[in-house]
Amino acid sequence: LAEDQNYRAIFDKQLAFAPAIKGDAKREEAFKTALQSVKDAEMASEKANVMMMNGDFFGAWETIEMASVNLPDDKKLNRLRADLSGRSAEFVASINKARDAEARNESGYSLTWFVNAQKQYPASQIANQGVERLSKKLLEGKM
């Protein structure tokens, strides 16, 4: 399970695995990594649920999106992200267009979409970091 990075399964069966790996430093480290990754995902999920109850769907999607970076194959996070993507479609589209343009080295176009996302959701960490990163790049002339 550790090799497959199936951390959710390790988390679910942690009581069975803990005694079996005691004394094996490599497995203990993998076990701790798995548990911490799922714990972080669960915290993000809870935070997103609170944000959804408060009507902040853009913030909830962004919370899950950032948590998914560390646990990309987690079914629970992916299901929640898919649900929130529909409720935050315009914001998600702006972020995705900005990221796609940045990957193609289209800094101006990317910056425009990050600013658009920033206007839709001013508290967005993804949009704010994108604007900051691209503005710095453009001002330094590293286009």
Buried (B, 14 or more C-beta within 10 A) or exposed (E): BBEEBBBBBBBEEEEEBEEEBEEEEEBEEBBEBBBEBBEEBBEBBEBBBEBBEEEBBBBBBBBBBEBBEBBEEBEBBBEBBEBBBEEBEEBBBBBEBBBEBBEEEBBEBBBBBBBBBBEBBEEBEBBBEBBEBBBEBEEEEEE
